Amino acid sequence: MTAARPTDRRPALVESGVSTRVRVAIIGGGIIGLACAWQLLRSGCNVTVLDPDVAGGATHAAAGMITPSSEATFGQEPLLAASTASASRWPSFAAALAADSGLPVDLRRAGTLFLAADHDDEQVLARQARLLERHHRAVERLPGRATRRLEPALSPRLAGSLLIADESSVDPRQVARALRVAIARRGGEVLSAPARPLVRDGRSIGVERLEERGAAGHAGSAGHIGQVGTTGADVTVMAAGWATTALAAGLGITVPIRPLKGQVLRLRPSAPDVLRHIVRACVHGRFVYLVPRPGGEIVVGATSEDVGPDSTVTAGAVHDLLHDAIELVPELSEAALVESITGLRPATPDNLPIVGATGIDGLVVAAGHGRDGILLAPLTAAAVVSHVLGSAPPEQADAFTPERFAVKERA
Ligand SMILES: Cc1cc2nc3c(=O)[nH]c(=O)nc-3n(C[C@H](O)[C@H](O)[C@H](O)COP(=O)(O)OP(=O)(O)OC[C@H]3O[C@@H](n4cnc5c(N)ncnc54)[C@H](O)[C@@H]3O)c2cc1C
């Protein structure tokens, strides 16, 4: 990949005594593109988002957990630091978004219960507890009875749990709706079109809007034919999830993101508020989570399948997810199955997103958020504002640099 360098843009370009606002085009209107657009508008830029299916990618399938400690794994300290920093931005991000959009943005702060279904699964819990304790995270080990006092609907056969009290969740579809309204209220434009960056004489000058090739979809450039117009911009941000790889490849830039399939269900129990906490568990060696939504629905997820851009919902995955959910909360066998859906996580080789300058002047990338794009949206948007306007990005986003892949390639 071309060596990255910071852009030298400023919020207002002063040319011939006339002050104009920085024009930014964002390719992709998932949680990342929309969050960047909103924050750039708040920073005084003119913004156009282009996406033929706004918030229809991984964002539409996401469970919305803001759970840096539960997601932590050994050897992923930079991700834990970034996730923690981003999670701490969520309360003000949600409040400002609700104020800007006039719509609710519910940040549920009930915490996570990390469960073990049997004594073997307890080993997994013990390992997670050791990792979190090493990083001085607030975590409490609870026996089965204390766990059920917190969540009476849980199976009496559960062995125990970890309580991670400071974790939260949002409904990504609700957040995306609020972002679209907030963007419109701030004068931003959202165009329903696939696009690719337009580069001339080594600098990005905007985007080409493309015609869609019907059912082939908009994944990268493969499904597109013909240019239907251009949108000029001082800075272009590629935020097209896993399809960013194809956009970048068209310019000779390596952005290594692959689609990682996740299947997820939505259940509607007959009783309201069956669960209060996010419930995560290892059920006989298989990970599952249950995320309660404000209206009483429960999201059950998710598979993690490295099978390319496949959107099929499979009988086996639905079976396993339902089996594990009912094993944890028996009364869910009576719940209505209201949705089964697939999303394609934009996964990178080191599980960190790729955010920053691309080496082409005026072209920025913000993609590759894997299983954490909702969690990492506030930090990513702050970093992108800095990259666009030429200020110092938050240091917790340093590890997101696109340069790390350039270094590996040269080595
Ligand atoms: C089952 C599942 C559960 C998840 N749960 C969580 C969770 O609990 N917490 C969490 O933090 N994360 C979660 N994630 C991950 C999260 O959904 C992603 O990391 C996040 O959505 C990535 O956002 P994005 O905007 O980069 O990509 P996407 O949401 O995929 O958006 C990309 C957008 O780009 C558009 N696009 C593509 N090509 C083009 C083009 N050429 N021109 C214009 N537009 C284009 C697409 O239409 C799409 O709207 C989950 C993901 C899945 C699949």
Ligand as a Chemical Component Dictionary entry (heavy atoms), coordinates in Angstrom:
data_LIG
# 
_chem_comp.id                   LIG 
_chem_comp.type                 NON-POLYMER 
_chem_comp.pdbx_formal_charge   0 
_chem_comp.three_letter_code    LIG 
# 
loop_
_chem_comp_atom.comp_id 
_chem_comp_atom.atom_id 
_chem_comp_atom.alt_atom_id 
_chem_comp_atom.type_symbol 
_chem_comp_atom.charge 
_chem_comp_atom.model_Cartn_x 
_chem_comp_atom.model_Cartn_y 
_chem_comp_atom.model_Cartn_z 
_chem_comp_atom.pdbx_ordinal 
LIG C1  C1  C 0 -24.485 -10.274 13.135 1  
LIG C2  C2  C 0 -23.659 -9.067  13.488 2  
LIG C3  C3  C 0 -23.684 -8.572  14.772 3  
LIG C4  C4  C 0 -22.918 -7.462  15.111 4  
LIG N1  N1  N 0 -22.995 -6.991  16.377 5  
LIG C5  C5  C 0 -22.240 -5.913  16.728 6  
LIG C6  C6  C 0 -22.301 -5.392  18.027 7  
LIG O1  O1  O 0 -23.040 -5.891  18.869 8  
LIG N2  N2  N 0 -21.513 -4.327  18.350 9  
LIG C7  C7  C 0 -20.677 -3.754  17.439 10 
LIG O2  O2  O 0 -19.963 -2.812  17.777 11 
LIG N3  N3  N 0 -20.615 -4.219  16.176 12 
LIG C8  C8  C 0 -21.367 -5.283  15.792 13 
LIG N4  N4  N 0 -21.295 -5.781  14.541 14 
LIG C9  C9  C 0 -20.325 -5.198  13.614 15 
LIG C10 C10 C 0 -20.863 -3.932  12.954 16 
LIG O3  O3  O 0 -22.118 -4.194  12.417 17 
LIG C11 C11 C 0 -19.916 -3.484  11.845 18 
LIG O4  O4  O 0 -18.605 -3.385  12.326 19 
LIG C12 C12 C 0 -20.341 -2.115  11.333 20 
LIG O5  O5  O 0 -21.668 -2.173  10.855 21 
LIG C13 C13 C 0 -19.420 -1.644  10.231 22 
LIG O6  O6  O 0 -19.960 -0.429  9.769  23 
LIG P1  P1  P 0 -19.620 0.113   8.341  24 
LIG O7  O7  O 0 -20.379 1.365   8.164  25 
LIG O8  O8  O 0 -18.139 0.149   8.155  26 
LIG O9  O9  O 0 -20.115 -1.029  7.341  27 
LIG P2  P2  P 0 -21.643 -1.418  6.867  28 
LIG O10 O10 O 0 -22.551 -1.266  8.006  29 
LIG O11 O11 O 0 -21.492 -2.714  6.227  30 
LIG O12 O12 O 0 -21.948 -0.263  5.845  31 
LIG C14 C14 C 0 -21.258 -0.165  4.610  32 
LIG C15 C15 C 0 -22.149 0.603   3.656  33 
LIG O13 O13 O 0 -21.413 0.841   2.463  34 
LIG C16 C16 C 0 -22.321 0.761   1.374  35 
LIG N5  N5  N 0 -21.537 0.552   0.152  36 
LIG C17 C17 C 0 -20.835 -0.541  -0.231 37 
LIG N6  N6  N 0 -20.262 -0.304  -1.428 38 
LIG C18 C18 C 0 -20.592 0.945   -1.794 39 
LIG C19 C19 C 0 -20.293 1.768   -2.923 40 
LIG N7  N7  N 0 -19.507 1.363   -3.927 41 
LIG N8  N8  N 0 -20.836 3.009   -2.992 42 
LIG C20 C20 C 0 -21.613 3.475   -1.970 43 
LIG N9  N9  N 0 -21.932 2.744   -0.875 44 
LIG C21 C21 C 0 -21.411 1.497   -0.804 45 
LIG C22 C22 C 0 -23.253 -0.378  1.763  46 
LIG O14 O14 O 0 -24.489 -0.265  1.085  47 
LIG C23 C23 C 0 -23.405 -0.177  3.253  48 
LIG O15 O15 O 0 -24.554 0.583   3.568  49 
LIG C24 C24 C 0 -22.084 -6.853  14.146 50 
LIG C25 C25 C 0 -22.087 -7.332  12.850 51 
LIG C26 C26 C 0 -22.865 -8.425  12.509 52 
LIG C27 C27 C 0 -22.872 -8.907  11.092 53 
# 
loop_
_chem_comp_bond.comp_id 
_chem_comp_bond.atom_id_1 
_chem_comp_bond.atom_id_2 
_chem_comp_bond.value_order 
_chem_comp_bond.pdbx_ordinal 
LIG C1  C2  SING 1  
LIG C2  C3  SING 2  
LIG C2  C26 DOUB 3  
LIG C3  C4  DOUB 4  
LIG C4  N1  SING 5  
LIG C4  C24 SING 6  
LIG N1  C5  DOUB 7  
LIG C5  C6  SING 8  
LIG C5  C8  SING 9  
LIG C6  O1  DOUB 10 
LIG C6  N2  SING 11 
LIG N2  C7  SING 12 
LIG C7  O2  DOUB 13 
LIG C7  N3  SING 14 
LIG N3  C8  DOUB 15 
LIG C8  N4  SING 16 
LIG N4  C9  SING 17 
LIG N4  C24 SING 18 
LIG C9  C10 SING 19 
LIG C10 O3  SING 20 
LIG C10 C11 SING 21 
LIG C11 O4  SING 22 
LIG C11 C12 SING 23 
LIG C12 O5  SING 24 
LIG C12 C13 SING 25 
LIG C13 O6  SING 26 
LIG O6  P1  SING 27 
LIG P1  O7  DOUB 28 
LIG P1  O8  SING 29 
LIG P1  O9  SING 30 
LIG O9  P2  SING 31 
LIG P2  O10 DOUB 32 
LIG P2  O11 SING 33 
LIG P2  O12 SING 34 
LIG O12 C14 SING 35 
LIG C14 C15 SING 36 
LIG C15 O13 SING 37 
LIG C15 C23 SING 38 
LIG O13 C16 SING 39 
LIG C16 N5  SING 40 
LIG C16 C22 SING 41 
LIG N5  C17 SING 42 
LIG N5  C21 SING 43 
LIG C17 N6  DOUB 44 
LIG N6  C18 SING 45 
LIG C18 C19 SING 46 
LIG C18 C21 DOUB 47 
LIG C19 N7  SING 48 
LIG C19 N8  DOUB 49 
LIG N8  C20 SING 50 
LIG C20 N9  DOUB 51 
LIG N9  C21 SING 52 
LIG C22 O14 SING 53 
LIG C22 C23 SING 54 
LIG C23 O15 SING 55 
LIG C24 C25 DOUB 56 
LIG C25 C26 SING 57 
LIG C26 C27 SING 58 
# 
